[in-house]
Each structure stands twice: as C-alpha cells, then as structure tokens.
Amino acid sequence: MSDETVTIPIDETADATASTPIPRPRIRWGAITWGLIVTGIAIVVLSVAGSAQGRGSMADFLGDLTFGSASLILVLALGVTVLLLGLLAVIRRAQRPAHPPVG
C-alpha cells in the first residue's frame, strides 16, 4: 500500500446546485380533508356500534323511518356528498400552480 492521498475532482456545477434552496413539500389539503371525513365517519360508526344502547337506538331509528323521511335523508346525504366534492375541487384548484412548468 502506498501513502498517496487520492483526490476526487469536484464538479463546479455541483456547488451551484447545492446553493439553490430546496422547494418545500406541498401540503395535500385534499388528502387531509378526506382523512378528516373518514375519521369522522369512523368515530360515529364506532360510537353507535360500540354499545348495546347505541345499537338499540339505531335499530329504533331505522325501524321508525317512513318512505318520506328515508328519501329526505338520502337527498341530504347526496347534497352533502356534492358539497364535499365541490370543496375538494376548490382545494385541488387552489393547489395547482398558476403557470405549469414548460418542458
């Protein structure tokens, strides 16, 4: 073995790229919103299914539904779904860059 020191030449462009700031990661608000929605639904389902009283109350509620009230609940659920999809579309639109990169 020799005592020679081996040097590796450094590319000058590597230094220029090291000084440019790294862009911050993008916050995915749509994913956060869907996560909150799914978490809320899970909390409601677990609170109802977690106790005998909750299951009994839900069974009584479903047994007392008429066609009109079930239709109203369905229309409200569809409206909430459309509202959430619109909200997520607005969030997605806001996250897009104004001018997409060319090339």
N, C-alpha and C positions, 0 to 999 in steps of 0.2 A: 504494500500500500504506500501511496505517496502522500506527502503533506500538502499537496497543492489544493488551493481553495477553488472550487468550481463556482463561477458566477453565471447567473442566468440573465440574459439581457431583458430589460423591462420595456415593453411596448409603450410608447408615449401616448397612444390613444387610450390605453387602459387607465391612465391617470386622469384624462379628461372625462371619461365616463364615471369615474369614482366620485368626482366633484358634483355631478348633477344630482339633484335631490330625487329620491325615490318617491313616486306618487303614493299617496295614502290609499289604503284599501277602501273600496266602495262599500258603503253600508247598504245592505239589501233590505230596504224597508218593506217590500212586498213579502219577503220571507218572514220578517219579524211579525207583520200583520197576520199572515196565515198561521204562524206559530201561536199567536195570542188567541186567534179564533178557535183553533183546535184545542188549546189548553182550556179555554172557557167551556167549550162543549164537554170536554172530558171531566171537568170539575162538576158540571151539572149532572152528567150521567152517573158519576161515582157517588154524588150526594144522594141521588134518588135510589140507585141500586144498592147503596151501602147499608141501608137499614130496612127492617121489615115495615116500619111505619111509612117510609118513603115509597116503597114498592106498593103498599096498600093504597096510599094516596094517589099514586099514578094510575093504578088499576081503576079506582073510583072515578078519577077524572076522565079516563078514556072510555069507561062504561057510560058516563053521563053525556058524552058528546052526541050532538044531533048532526044531521047532514049539513045544516047551515053553519053551525059552529066549526065543524071539521073543514068545510070549504073556506071559511074565513081564516082559519089558522093556516091552511095551505096557501092561500093568496098572500097572507102576511109573510110566510116563510119565503115564498118566491120573491116578494118585494125586497126583503132583507138580503136575499142572495144577489139580486140585481144591484142593490145599493153597494154591497161589498165588492162585487166585481167592478163596478164603476170607480169606487175608491181605489182599488188596486190598479186599475188602468191609469188613473191620475197619478198615482205614485210612480208607476213604471214610466210614464211620460215625463215626469219631472226628473227622473234619474238619467234619462238619455242626454248625451251631450248635444249642445246646440248645433254644432257642425261636426259630423262624424269624420274621423281621420280619412284622408285620401290615400289610396295605395294599398 
